[in-house]
């Protein structure tokens, strides 16, 4: 397939009536197009023609679904003799041997095979950022915060399903960069712009986990080593853990990460309740107590149902962006889908993780906030626990996710570069010295950049907000509103929004709002994030670059 470096592809229209195939040769398009992709009817069609056609406008491989030469079955067939196979994830395992047109039999069923894709999703979303929810609720107020949690979760679920449908139509997509170029009519500059955002987003997340790893080590050891040294230690550990080349292998670490993260946040909520409102870190019964920094901080923890009077736009938007960042992870989904044996099963994992997210994030955020209040809250919320043993025990269970999530995004960046360097060579799918040396070198470069970011930008909440503004505006909202419009235009032709009645009107309005939300995050969100960072430096709230100062909680 084209790698995304070329100019806009020529559109090749194919008569959809010529793609009907005999069941015996259906493996050319696994399974038959007539039943939808893997039996999923993505949209009931109106009239004849254009059934599951490619979105209108030139994509990387053209405009018609009939011209695809990169179907899932052919990709699996192409790598069947390789030592390293990439399409290995599933939910659950489907026995395609029941379909004589499918060239591979994956064996019997069993829920154990659900782990690869589901574990990756759970580990990506059930992460350290959960512990910023109490802070967000303290700024937004408990009720608006909980409402925002549900609304953002619903929007991310919807846009993820749109993304998934688009990937079903384009099985040759390997990552969000290929997808971005297709969405915007195959233009080369869109691929490059998406690639820059993709690499920066992933590297910033890696840097965040280097920073938080150093924060953990400082907390556990009472700052026994310079913080730069702890960051270097964390960088080396995560680089080593990044070396596996397939998501199927990484999913084993993902399972451990998701489980221990759940235990960690559950312990944080339990410990907050055990300590009560008078055991919170920094508690002072005098509401007029003046701290060593000159701030007035004391009295019983204050829990706000609505935002406090005088809450600034910058503070409110930063809190919203913290919530959004935790939910928005669509940047990784095309890469996950690209390694699934049966991509049509992806929504099962998606629904499961979304339900778990809403329940876990809301409960943990509300419980911890209820006991720590507005004035004693920290991000991450482990710092709000007054008992040092409670704080260290709860934080320690977060170790796997501190390592894994950075590893996951490093792997996304590395495979983005590696696949394009070695596509069509034996180094991509086999154990060769050049292949492994290149893979390790690419990973090493991403972790060096992450280390630098961790030391230049040594803060937590504002880094989350800035990343949300710059990257999640596109990868969380704008891209998927565009994907919806492109697919419906391909399905129904010009004026499609008038041909579907209220359903078409509702879809148009909803996805236009989704795009506007993304644009708002990009503009106002970036302004608020930068302003918050400037204010933090003016108040000497952050340490300097490459500082040895203790950043423990």
C-alpha positions in Angstrom: 0.0 0.0 0.0 1.0 3.6 -0.3 2.8 4.9 2.7 1.1 8.3 2.8 4.1 10.2 1.4 2.7 10.6 -2.1 0.4 13.2 -3.6 -3.3 13.0 -3.7 -4.3 9.6 -5.1 -6.4 9.3 -8.3 -9.9 8.3 -7.7 -10.9 5.0 -9.3 -14.6 4.4 -9.4 -15.8 0.8 -9.6 -19.2 -0.4 -10.4 -20.5 -1.8 -7.1 -22.5 -4.4 -9.0 -19.3 -6.1 -10.2 -18.2 -7.0 -6.7 -20.7 -9.7 -5.9 -18.7 -12.9 -5.4 -19.3 -16.6 -5.2 -19.1 -18.0 -1.6 -16.2 -20.1 -2.6 -14.0 -17.1 -3.5 -15.3 -14.8 -0.7 -11.9 -14.9 1.0 -10.9 -12.2 -1.5 -12.8 -9.8 0.8 -13.1 -11.5 4.1 -16.0 -12.3 4.5 -18.4 -11.3 1.7 -19.2 -7.6 1.2 -22.9 -8.4 0.8 -23.3 -9.2 4.5 -21.3 -6.1 5.6 -17.9 -6.2 7.0 -17.6 -9.5 9.0 -21.4 -9.7 8.9 -21.9 -6.2 10.4 -24.2 -4.0 8.4 -22.6 -0.7 9.1 -25.6 1.3 7.7 -28.7 0.2 6.0 -28.4 1.5 2.5 -31.0 3.4 0.4 -31.4 2.1 -3.0 -28.8 0.2 -5.0 -25.2 1.0 -5.5 -22.4 2.5 -3.3 -22.7 -0.3 -0.8 -19.9 0.0 1.7 -18.0 2.0 -0.9 -14.9 3.9 0.1 -15.6 7.4 1.3 -15.9 9.9 -1.5 -12.7 11.7 -2.4 -9.3 10.2 -3.0 -7.9 8.2 -0.2 -4.5 6.6 0.1 -5.6 3.6 -2.0 -8.4 5.2 -4.0 -12.1 5.7 -3.6 -13.9 2.4 -4.1 -14.0 -0.5 -1.7 -13.8 -2.8 -4.6 -10.2 -1.8 -5.4 -8.9 -2.8 -2.0 -6.0 -5.2 -2.1 -5.3 -5.0 1.6 -8.2 -6.9 3.2 -7.7 -8.5 6.7 -7.5 -12.0 5.3 -4.9 -11.1 2.8 -2.8 -9.3 5.4 -3.0 -12.4 7.6 -2.1 -14.6 4.6 0.9 -12.4 3.8 2.4 -12.7 7.3 1.4 -16.4 7.8 5.0 -17.5 7.2 6.6 -14.8 9.2 8.2 -15.3 12.6 6.5 -12.2 14.0 2.8 -11.9 13.2 1.0 -8.7 13.9 -2.7 -9.5 13.4 -3.0 -11.6 16.6 -5.5 -9.8 18.8 -9.1 -10.9 19.1 -12.4 -10.7 21.1 -13.4 -13.4 21.4 -11.7 -16.0 19.1 -13.9 -16.7 16.1 -13.8 -20.0 14.2 -13.7 -18.8 10.6 -13.4 -22.4 9.5 -17.2 -22.4 9.5 -16.9 -20.1 6.5 -15.5 -22.1 3.6 -14.5 -18.8 2.0 -12.2 -17.7 4.8 -8.6 -19.1 4.3 -7.7 -19.4 8.0 -9.1 -21.3 10.9 -8.4 -19.7 14.3 -9.6 -22.6 16.3 -12.4 -22.8 18.9 -13.8 -20.0 21.0 -13.0 -19.1 24.5 -13.0 -16.0 26.6 -9.3 -16.3 27.2 -8.7 -15.0 23.7 -10.5 -11.8 24.5 -7.6 -10.6 26.6 -5.3 -9.0 24.0 -7.6 -6.2 22.7 -9.6 -5.8 25.9 -6.5 -5.7 28.0 -4.9 -3.0 25.8 -8.1 -0.9 26.1 -8.5 -1.3 29.8 -4.8 -0.5 30.4 -4.9 2.6 28.2 -8.0 4.1 29.8 -7.8 2.8 33.4 -4.7 4.8 34.2 -3.0 7.3 36.6 -5.1 10.2 35.2 -8.0 8.9 37.2 -6.4 10.5 40.2 -6.9 13.9 38.7 -10.7 13.6 38.8 -10.9 14.8 42.5 -9.1 17.9 41.5 -11.4 18.5 38.5 -14.5 18.0 40.7 -13.1 20.5 43.2 -12.9 23.1 40.5 -16.1 22.3 38.5 -18.2 21.3 41.5 -19.3 17.7 42.2 -22.6 17.7 40.2 -21.2 19.5 37.0 -18.1 17.3 37.3 -20.1 14.1 37.4 -22.3 15.3 34.5 -19.2 16.2 32.5 -17.8 12.7 33.2 -20.8 11.0 31.7 -21.1 13.4 28.7 -17.4 13.1 27.7 -17.6 9.3 28.1 -20.6 9.1 25.8 -19.0 11.4 23.1 -15.8 9.3 23.2 -17.8 6.1 22.9 -19.8 7.4 19.9 -16.7 8.8 18.1 -14.8 5.6 18.7 -17.6 3.6 17.0 -17.5 6.0 14.1 -13.7 5.5 13.9 -14.2 1.7 14.1 -16.7 1.7 11.2 -14.3 3.8 9.1 -11.5 1.3 9.8 -13.8 -1.6 8.8 -14.2 0.0 5.4 -10.4 0.6 5.1 -8.6 -2.5 6.5 -5.4 -1.2 5.0 -5.2 1.5 7.6 -2.3 0.9 10.0 -2.5 4.0 12.2 -4.3 7.3 12.7 -1.9 9.0 10.2 -3.2 6.9 7.3 -6.7 7.6 8.5 -6.1 11.3 8.7 -4.9 11.5 5.1 -7.9 9.6 3.9 -10.3 11.8 5.8 -8.9 15.0 4.2 -9.0 13.8 0.5 -5.6 12.2 0.4 -3.5 15.3 0.6 0.1 14.7 1.5 0.4 17.7 3.9 -2.4 16.2 6.0 -0.4 13.0 6.5 2.6 15.0 7.6 0.6 17.2 10.0 -1.1 14.2 11.5 2.2 12.4 11.8 3.8 15.3 13.7 0.8 15.5 16.1 0.8 11.7 16.5 4.5 11.5 17.4 4.4 14.6 19.7 1.3 13.3 21.5 2.9 9.9 22.1 6.2 11.4 23.2 4.5 13.8 25.6 2.6 10.9 27.2 5.9 9.0 27.5 7.4 12.1 29.2 4.5 12.4 31.5 5.2 8.8 32.7 8.9 9.5 33.1 8.0 12.5 35.3 5.4 10.5 37.3 7.8 7.6 37.7 10.4 10.0 39.2 7.6 11.4 41.4 6.9 7.9 42.7 10.5 7.1 43.3 11.0 10.3 45.2 7.9 9.6 47.3 9.0 6.1 48.2 12.7 6.9 49.0 12.2 10.3 50.6 14.2 11.9 47.8 17.3 9.7 48.1 18.6 10.6 44.6 18.5 13.7 42.4 15.1 13.8 40.5 17.0 13.8 37.2 18.6 10.5 38.2 15.2 9.0 39.0 13.9 10.2 35.6 16.8 8.5 33.9 16.2 5.2 35.8 12.5 5.3 34.8 13.5 6.0 31.2 15.7 2.9 31.0 13.1 0.7 32.6 10.4 1.8 30.2 12.7 1.4 27.2 13.4 -2.2 28.1 9.7 -2.9 28.6 8.9 -1.4 25.2 10.9 -3.9 23.3 8.1 -6.4 22.4 7.0 -5.8 18.9 3.4 -7.0 18.9 0.3 -5.8 20.8 -0.5 -9.4 21.6 2.7 -9.6 23.7 2.2 -6.2 25.3 -1.3 -7.2 26.3 0.1 -9.5 29.0 1.7 -6.5 30.7 -1.5 -4.5 30.0 -3.6 -7.1 31.9 -1.3 -6.6 35.0 -1.4 -2.8 34.5 -5.2 -2.6 34.5 -5.7 -4.9 37.5 -3.1 -3.1 39.7 -4.4 0.3 38.7 -7.9 -0.7 39.8 -6.5 -1.9 43.1 -4.5 1.4 43.5 -7.5 3.8 43.0 -9.7 1.6 45.1 -7.2 1.7 47.9 -7.0 5.5 47.6 -10.7 5.8 48.0 -10.8 3.4 50.9 -7.9 5.1 52.7 -9.5 8.5 52.2 -12.6 7.2 53.9 -10.6 5.6 56.7 -8.7 8.8 57.4 -11.9 10.8 57.4 -12.1 14.6 56.8 -9.6 15.3 59.7 -6.9 13.0 58.5 -6.3 14.6 55.1 -2.8 15.8 54.3 -2.3 19.4 55.5 -5.4 19.5 57.6 -5.7 22.3 60.2 -8.9 22.9 62.1 -8.5 26.7 61.9 -10.2 28.0 58.8 -7.9 31.1 58.9 -4.7 29.1 59.2 -1.9 30.7 57.2 0.6 28.2 55.6 4.3 28.7 55.2 3.7 30.0 51.6 1.3 32.6 52.9 -1.9 30.9 51.7 -5.0 30.7 53.9 -5.7 27.0 54.2 -7.6 25.3 56.9 -10.9 24.2 58.4 -13.0 21.2 57.5 -12.8 20.0 53.9 -15.2 22.0 51.7 -17.2 20.0 49.1 -18.8 22.1 46.4 -21.9 21.0 44.6 -21.4 23.7 42.0 -18.3 25.8 41.1 -17.2 28.3 43.7 -18.0 31.9 43.1 -15.1 33.6 41.2 -13.9 30.4 39.5 -11.9 31.6 36.5 -12.4 30.4 32.9 -8.8 29.1 32.9 -9.3 27.0 36.0 -12.7 25.6 34.8 -11.4 24.8 31.4 -8.3 23.1 32.7 -10.4 20.9 35.0 -12.6 20.0 32.0 -9.5 19.2 29.9 -8.2 16.9 32.7 -11.4 14.9 32.4 -11.3 14.9 28.6 -7.7 13.7 28.5 -8.5 10.7 30.7 -11.3 9.5 28.3 -9.9 10.4 24.9 -7.6 7.7 23.6 -8.9 7.3 20.0 -5.4 8.0 18.7 -4.4 4.4 19.5 -7.5 2.7 18.3 -6.7 2.4 14.6 -3.4 0.7 15.6 -5.3 -1.7 17.8 -7.8 -2.5 15.1 -5.0 -3.0 12.6 -3.8 -6.0 14.7 -7.1 -7.7 15.3 -8.0 -10.9 13.5 -11.7 -9.9 13.5 -12.0 -6.1 13.7 -15.9 -6.4 13.8 -15.6 -7.6 17.4 -13.9 -4.4 18.6 -17.1 -2.7 20.1 -17.4 -5.5 22.7 -14.2 -4.4 24.3 -15.1 -0.7 23.8 -18.5 -1.0 25.5 -16.9 -2.9 28.4 -14.2 -0.4 29.1 -16.5 2.6 28.7 -19.0 1.2 31.3 -16.1 0.4 33.7 -14.6 3.9 33.2 -17.8 5.8 34.0 -18.4 3.8 37.2 -14.8 3.8 38.4 -13.9 7.4 37.5 -17.1 8.8 39.1 -16.9 6.8 42.3 -13.2 7.3 43.0 -13.3 10.9 42.0 -16.4 11.7 44.2 -15.3 9.7 47.2 -11.8 11.1 47.4 -13.1 14.6 46.8 -15.7 14.2 49.5 -13.0 13.4 52.1 -10.3 15.8 50.9 -12.4 18.7 49.9 -11.5 21.7 47.7 -8.7 23.1 49.8 -6.7 20.0 50.5 -6.9 18.4 47.0 -3.9 17.5 45.0 -3.2 16.0 41.6 -2.5 13.1 41.6 -4.9 12.7 44.6 -2.5 10.3 46.4 -0.9 13.4 47.8 -4.1 14.2 49.6 -3.7 11.2 51.9 -2.4 12.3 55.3 -1.1 8.9 56.4 2.3 8.4 54.7 1.9 4.6 54.7 -1.5 4.8 53.1 -0.1 7.1 50.4 2.9 4.9 49.6 0.8 1.7 49.6 -1.9 3.1 47.2 0.7 4.8 45.0 2.8 1.6 44.8 0.0 -0.4 43.1 0.2 2.2 40.3 3.7 1.0 39.3 2.6 -1.2 36.4 0.6 1.5 34.8 3.4 4.1 35.3 5.5 1.8 33.2 3.0 0.3 30.8 1.1 3.3 29.4 4.4 5.0 28.4 5.4 1.7 26.9 2.2 1.5 24.9 2.6 4.9 23.3 6.3 4.4 22.7 5.3 1.2 20.8 2.8 3.2 18.7 5.4 5.7 17.7 8.0 3.0 17.0 5.8 0.8 14.8 4.7 4.0 12.9 8.3 4.6 11.9 9.5 0.9 11.8 6.6 -0.2 9.5 7.4 2.5 7.0 11.1 1.9 7.0 10.8 -1.9 6.5 7.5 -2.5 4.7 8.0 -5.3 2.2 11.3 -6.5 3.7 12.0 -9.5 5.8 13.1 -7.3 8.7 9.5 -6.4 9.5 8.1 -9.8 10.2 11.2 -11.9 11.1 13.9 -11.9 13.8 16.8 -10.2 12.1 19.7 -8.2 13.6 18.8 -5.2 11.5 15.2 -5.4 12.4 15.7 -5.7 16.2 18.5 -3.1 16.3 16.4 -0.6 14.4 13.3 -1.3 16.6 15.4 -0.8 19.7 17.0 2.3 18.3 13.7 3.9 17.3 12.4 3.2 20.8 15.5 4.6 22.4 15.2 7.8 20.5 11.5 8.3 21.6 12.5 7.7 25.2 15.4 10.2 25.1 12.9 12.8 23.8 10.5 11.8 26.5 13.2 12.2 29.2 14.0 15.7 27.9 10.3 16.7 28.0 9.9 15.3 31.5 12.7 17.5 32.7 11.8 20.6 30.8 8.1 20.5 31.8 8.0 19.1 35.3 4.3 19.5 36.2 1.3 17.2 36.1 -2.2 18.8 35.7 -1.2 21.5 33.3 0.7 19.0 31.1 -2.5 17.0 30.9 -4.5 20.0 29.9 -2.0 21.2 27.3 -1.9 17.8 25.6 -5.7 17.7 25.5 -5.9 21.1 23.9 -3.2 20.5 21.2 -3.9 16.9 20.2 -7.2 15.6 21.6 -9.1 18.3 19.8 -8.2 16.5 16.5 -7.8 12.9 17.7 -10.8 13.0 20.0 -13.3 15.1 18.1 -12.5 16.8 14.8 -11.3 13.7 12.9 -14.4 11.6 13.7 -16.9 14.2 12.9 -15.3 14.4 9.5 -15.3 10.6 9.2 -19.0 10.5 9.8 -19.7 13.1 7.0 -17.4 11.3 4.6 -19.0 7.9 5.1 -22.5 9.1 4.9 -21.8 11.0 1.7 -20.3 7.9 0.2 -23.3 5.8 1.3 -26.0 8.2 0.1 -24.4 10.6 -2.3 -24.8 14.4 -2.4 -27.4 15.8 -0.1 -27.3 12.7 2.0 -28.5 14.6 5.1 -31.8 15.2 3.4 -32.4 11.5 2.4 -32.5 10.0 5.9 -35.2 12.0 7.6 -34.7 12.9 11.2 -31.8 10.4 11.5 -29.8 12.2 8.9 -30.6 15.6 10.5 -29.6 14.4 14.0 -26.4 12.8 12.8 -25.5 16.0 10.9 -26.1 18.3 13.9 -24.4 15.9 16.4 -21.2 15.6 14.3 -21.1 19.3 13.6 -21.2 19.9 17.3 -18.4 17.3 17.8 -16.2 19.2 15.4 -17.0 22.5 17.1 -16.1 21.0 20.5 -12.7 20.0 19.0 -12.1 23.5 17.6 -13.1 25.0 21.0 -10.6 22.8 22.7 -7.9 23.7 20.2 -8.3 27.4 20.6 -9.7 28.3 24.0 -8.2 25.2 25.6 -4.7 25.9 24.4 -5.0 29.5 25.7 -6.2 28.4 29.1 -3.5 25.7 29.4 -0.7 28.1 28.5 -2.1 30.8 30.8 -2.2 28.3 33.7 1.4 27.3 33.1 2.5 30.9 33.0 0.7 31.6 36.2 2.2 28.6 37.9 5.7 29.8 37.0 4.9 33.3 38.3 3.8 31.8 41.6 7.0 29.6 41.7 4.7 26.5 41.8 7.1 24.5 39.6 10.7 23.4 39.8 13.2 24.5 37.2 14.3 22.5 34.1 16.5 19.5 34.9 16.0 20.2 38.6 17.2 17.9 41.4 14.4 19.2 43.7 12.1 16.7 45.3 8.9 16.3 43.3 7.4 13.6 45.5 3.9 13.8 46.8 
